[in-house]
Amino acid sequence: MARTISFLVLCVGVSSISSANAQTTSSGAGIAAAISGNTVKGTMAASGGFEEFFAVDGQIRSSDYSGSWTIDGKRLCLSYDGDPASCWELVIDGANVTWIGRYGEEGSGIIIPGNPKGF
């Protein structure tokens, strides 16, 4: 009985991990359509909270910094203060966005229509 329960717990855990990794990433066109002219607010594992407006012209504006964004295939690439760009695949589900890096999920957030804070 104990082996059966352990096996079931293991299967449920593996199933949860598989479904998280099985999310379909958005196309480059899908990413651009979702964020262009909109604000994204969220948290990244490496840098913490953020709120950024993604202008149609490829500029990123926030309350205290700016940068630029481009699409490279299926990845969103961001550059700040002249630093080399960092790129992520995104899973977009309605207004929810998940940032997928080399080692898996690296952040999440929501897409807010327009530029409500006037960045």
C-alpha positions as CSV (number, residue, x, y, z in Angstrom):
1,M,0.0,0.0,0.0
2,A,2.8,2.5,0.9
3,R,4.5,1.8,-2.5
4,T,1.2,2.5,-4.3
5,I,0.7,5.8,-2.5
6,S,4.3,6.8,-3.1
7,F,4.0,5.9,-6.8
8,L,0.8,8.0,-7.0
9,V,2.4,11.0,-5.4
10,L,5.4,10.7,-7.8
11,C,3.0,10.5,-10.8
12,V,1.1,13.6,-9.7
13,G,4.3,15.5,-9.2
14,V,5.7,14.6,-12.6
15,S,2.3,15.4,-14.2
16,S,2.4,18.9,-12.6
17,I,5.9,19.5,-13.8
18,S,5.1,18.2,-17.3
19,S,2.1,20.4,-17.7
20,A,4.0,23.5,-16.6
21,N,6.7,22.8,-19.2
22,A,4.2,21.9,-21.9
23,Q,2.7,25.4,-22.1
24,T,2.8,26.6,-25.7
25,T,5.0,29.7,-26.2
26,S,3.6,32.5,-28.2
27,S,4.7,33.3,-31.8
28,G,6.7,36.5,-32.4
29,A,3.7,38.1,-34.0
30,G,1.5,37.0,-31.1
31,I,4.0,38.6,-28.6
32,A,4.1,41.9,-30.5
33,A,0.3,42.0,-30.9
34,A,-0.2,41.4,-27.1
35,I,2.4,43.9,-25.7
36,S,2.7,46.6,-28.3
37,G,1.0,49.8,-27.0
38,N,0.4,48.1,-23.7
39,T,1.8,48.0,-20.2
40,V,3.1,44.8,-18.5
41,K,3.3,44.6,-14.7
42,G,4.9,41.6,-13.0
43,T,7.8,40.1,-11.2
44,M,11.0,38.5,-12.5
45,A,12.9,36.0,-10.4
46,A,16.2,37.7,-10.9
47,S,15.2,41.4,-10.6
48,G,11.9,41.6,-8.7
49,G,8.9,43.7,-9.6
50,F,8.5,45.8,-12.7
51,E,5.9,47.9,-14.6
52,E,6.7,48.8,-18.2
53,F,5.0,50.4,-21.2
54,F,5.9,48.8,-24.5
55,A,5.5,51.6,-27.1
56,V,4.6,50.7,-30.7
57,D,8.0,52.2,-31.8
58,G,10.0,49.6,-29.8
59,Q,10.7,51.8,-26.8
60,I,10.2,50.7,-23.2
61,R,9.2,53.3,-20.6
62,S,8.8,53.0,-16.9
63,S,8.7,55.4,-13.9
64,D,12.5,55.5,-13.5
65,Y,14.2,53.8,-16.5
66,S,13.8,53.2,-20.2
67,G,14.9,50.7,-22.8
68,S,14.0,49.1,-26.1
69,W,12.2,45.9,-27.2
70,T,12.4,43.8,-30.3
71,I,11.2,40.4,-31.5
72,D,13.7,37.8,-32.5
73,G,11.9,34.8,-33.9
74,K,9.6,33.6,-31.0
75,R,11.5,35.6,-28.4
76,L,11.0,39.0,-26.8
77,C,14.3,40.8,-26.5
78,L,14.8,43.7,-24.0
79,S,17.7,46.1,-23.7
80,Y,18.2,48.7,-21.0
81,D,20.8,51.5,-20.8
82,G,22.7,50.2,-23.8
83,D,23.3,46.8,-22.3
84,P,23.1,43.7,-24.6
85,A,19.6,42.4,-25.0
86,S,18.2,39.6,-22.9
87,C,15.6,37.4,-24.6
88,W,12.7,35.3,-23.4
89,E,9.9,33.2,-24.9
90,L,6.5,34.1,-23.5
91,V,3.4,32.1,-22.7
92,I,0.5,34.5,-23.1
93,D,-2.9,33.4,-21.9
94,G,-5.4,36.3,-22.1
95,A,-3.9,39.1,-20.0
96,N,-1.5,36.7,-18.2
97,V,2.1,36.4,-19.3
98,T,4.8,34.0,-18.2
99,W,8.5,34.6,-19.1
100,I,10.3,31.5,-20.2
101,G,14.1,31.5,-20.1
102,R,16.8,29.0,-20.8
103,Y,16.1,27.1,-17.5
104,G,12.3,27.5,-17.4
105,E,9.9,30.0,-15.9
106,E,11.7,33.2,-14.9
107,G,8.8,35.6,-14.3
108,S,5.1,36.3,-14.7
109,G,2.8,39.3,-15.0
110,I,-0.3,40.8,-16.5
111,I,-0.9,42.9,-19.6
112,I,-2.7,46.1,-18.9
113,P,-4.3,47.9,-21.9
114,G,-2.6,51.1,-22.9
115,N,-0.4,53.3,-20.8
116,P,-2.5,54.1,-17.8
117,K,0.4,55.7,-15.8
118,G,1.6,57.8,-18.7
119,F,5.1,56.4,-18.8
